[in-house]
Amino acid sequence: MDYEKEIKQKKLTRQQAKSKAESYCAYQERSQQEMRDKLYSWGLHPVDVEEIISDLITENFLNEERFALAYASGKFTIKSWGKIKIRQGLKLHQISQRLIHNALNQINQQAYYDKLRGLLEKKAAHLKESDPYKRRNKLAQYALSKGYENDFIFDILTNNNL
């Protein structure tokens, strides 16, 4: 059975893998860790993996700063994630603290506050809970699960009577 898997899984040459990696990176921004994992999944030798990653960085297919900015912007805009959840996601991609800090600072503070308020208002409209304490707790839990900070959450809940 394992022998059949080996036959089915063709070994890529270094050049084939590099070409495939370039296409993979051109499709969307990738982190070095994400690319490294993909190259290993293709069955490449560690030396080849590091050489390909080095080439991709040199040719500007991989750029950690560009990835961090795109990741933070996309997760905030499309998925409505808060800064805590975005930070964790970037850490999983092994992005440096400096780049994480820069990416999170690119998020407009007013847009961040407005996005959280909009999320809480939308969620409040769907809640059937009548007890105000439980209702407020459910809203806070929802916002925390999206990665928003306590102080923003309770500020909005208090000021908007949600």
C-alpha positions in Angstrom: 0.0 0.0 0.0 2.8 2.5 0.9 4.6 1.4 -2.2 1.6 2.4 -4.3 1.5 5.8 -2.7 5.1 6.4 -3.5 4.5 5.5 -7.1 1.5 7.9 -7.3 3.4 10.8 -5.7 5.9 11.9 -8.3 9.1 13.6 -7.1 9.4 17.1 -8.3 12.7 18.4 -9.5 14.0 21.5 -7.8 13.2 23.6 -10.9 9.6 22.2 -11.2 9.1 22.9 -7.5 10.4 26.4 -7.9 8.1 27.1 -10.8 5.1 25.6 -8.9 6.0 27.7 -5.9 6.2 30.9 -7.9 2.6 30.2 -9.2 1.5 29.4 -5.7 2.9 32.7 -4.4 1.6 34.7 -7.4 -2.0 33.6 -6.6 -2.0 35.3 -3.2 0.4 36.6 -0.6 2.1 33.8 1.4 4.3 33.7 4.5 7.7 32.0 4.5 6.3 29.4 6.9 3.3 28.6 4.7 5.6 28.2 1.6 8.0 26.1 3.6 5.1 23.8 4.7 3.9 23.5 1.1 7.4 22.7 -0.2 7.8 19.9 2.4 4.4 18.6 1.5 5.6 18.2 -2.1 8.4 15.9 -0.7 11.4 18.2 -1.2 14.6 17.8 0.6 15.3 20.5 3.4 18.2 22.0 1.5 16.1 22.4 -1.7 13.3 23.9 0.4 15.6 26.6 1.9 17.2 27.4 -1.5 13.8 27.8 -3.2 12.6 30.0 -0.3 15.7 32.1 -0.6 15.1 32.4 -4.4 11.5 33.4 -3.9 12.5 36.1 -1.4 15.2 37.4 -3.8 12.7 37.5 -6.7 10.1 39.2 -4.4 7.6 36.4 -4.6 7.8 36.2 -0.8 7.8 39.3 1.3 6.9 39.0 5.0 6.0 42.6 5.4 3.7 42.6 2.4 2.1 39.3 3.7 1.5 40.7 7.2 -0.2 43.9 5.9 -2.4 41.9 3.5 -3.3 39.3 6.1 -4.2 42.0 8.7 -6.2 44.0 6.2 -8.0 41.0 4.8 -8.9 39.5 8.1 -10.2 42.8 9.5 -12.1 43.9 6.4 -13.5 40.6 5.2 -13.7 38.4 8.3 -14.2 41.2 10.8 -11.5 39.9 13.1 -10.2 42.0 16.0 -6.5 42.7 16.6 -6.1 39.9 19.1 -7.2 37.2 16.6 -5.1 38.8 13.8 -2.0 38.9 16.0 -2.5 35.2 16.9 -2.9 34.3 13.2 0.3 36.2 12.3 2.2 34.5 15.1 1.1 31.1 13.7 2.7 32.2 10.4 5.9 33.0 12.4 5.9 36.7 11.5 8.2 38.9 13.6 6.8 41.1 16.4 7.9 44.2 14.5 5.9 43.3 11.4 2.9 42.3 13.4 3.0 45.6 15.2 3.3 47.5 11.9 0.4 45.5 10.3 -1.9 46.1 13.2 -1.1 49.8 13.3 -2.3 50.1 9.7 -5.9 49.4 10.8 -7.7 52.7 11.2 -8.8 53.1 14.8 -12.1 54.7 13.9 -12.9 52.0 11.3 -11.9 49.4 14.0 -14.4 50.9 16.5 -17.1 51.2 13.9 -16.6 47.6 12.7 -17.0 46.3 16.3 -20.1 48.5 16.9 -21.6 47.2 13.7 -20.9 43.6 14.6 -22.4 44.0 18.1 -25.5 45.8 16.7 -26.1 43.1 14.1 -25.6 40.3 16.7 -27.9 42.1 19.2 -30.7 42.2 16.6 -30.5 38.4 16.3 -30.4 37.6 20.0 -33.6 36.4 21.6 -32.3 36.7 25.2 -34.5 39.0 27.2 -32.4 39.1 30.4 -30.2 42.2 29.9 -27.3 40.7 31.9 -27.2 37.5 29.8 -27.7 39.4 26.6 -24.8 41.7 27.4 -22.7 38.6 28.3 -23.5 36.9 25.0 -22.6 40.0 23.1 -19.3 40.3 24.9 -18.5 36.6 24.4 -19.2 37.0 20.7 -16.9 40.0 20.3 -14.2 38.3 22.3 -14.4 35.3 20.1 -13.8 37.6 17.1 -10.6 38.9 18.7 -11.7 42.3 20.0 -10.3 43.9 23.2 -12.4 44.0 26.4 -12.2 47.8 26.8 -13.6 48.4 23.3 -16.3 45.8 23.8 -17.6 47.2 27.1 -17.2 50.8 25.9 -19.5 50.1 23.0 -21.9 48.0 25.1 -22.2 50.7 27.7 -22.5 53.7 25.3 -24.9 52.1 22.9 -27.2 50.3 25.4 -26.8 47.0 23.7 
